[in-house]
Amino acid sequence: MTALARETRKQSFEEMFVQHIESIYYPGFSEEMTEEQSALYDWEFKEFQKNFRMEN
């Protein structure tokens, strides 16, 4: 997988994660979370990726 493909895949996962989080809480929650609790955002995003990882 090329670097561009990996980056595109990461962006897609992050977009899905943001939509998921904001559907649970409220629009703008993910942005607040990154500003106020970036470590928690990173952890939640990594967990989301592990749970929904698509193998090649």
C-alpha positions in Angstrom: 0.0 0.0 0.0 1.4 3.4 -1.0 1.8 6.3 1.5 -1.0 8.1 -0.3 -3.3 5.1 -0.1 -2.6 4.8 3.7 -3.3 8.5 4.2 -6.5 8.4 2.2 -7.6 5.4 4.2 -6.8 7.1 7.5 -8.7 10.2 6.4 -11.8 8.1 5.5 -11.6 6.3 8.9 -11.3 9.6 10.6 -14.3 11.0 8.7 -16.4 8.0 9.7 -15.2 8.3 13.3 -16.2 12.0 13.5 -19.6 11.2 12.0 -20.1 8.4 14.5 -19.1 10.4 17.5 -21.2 13.4 16.5 -24.2 11.2 15.9 -23.9 9.9 19.5 -23.3 13.3 21.1 -23.8 16.5 19.1 -22.4 18.3 16.0 -19.0 19.8 16.9 -18.3 17.4 19.7 -15.3 15.9 18.0 -13.7 19.3 17.5 -14.2 20.2 21.1 -12.8 16.9 22.1 -9.6 17.4 20.0 -9.1 20.9 21.6 -9.9 20.0 25.2 -8.9 16.3 25.4 -6.7 15.4 22.5 -5.3 12.3 24.2 -8.8 10.9 24.7 -9.7 11.7 21.0 -6.6 9.9 19.8 -7.3 6.9 22.0 -11.0 6.8 20.9 -10.0 7.0 17.3 -7.4 4.2 17.6 -10.1 2.0 19.3 -12.5 2.8 16.5 -9.9 1.8 13.9 -9.2 -1.5 15.7 -12.9 -2.3 15.8 -13.6 -1.5 12.2 -10.3 -2.3 10.5 -10.7 -3.6 7.0 -7.9 -6.1 6.1 -6.4 -6.0 2.7 
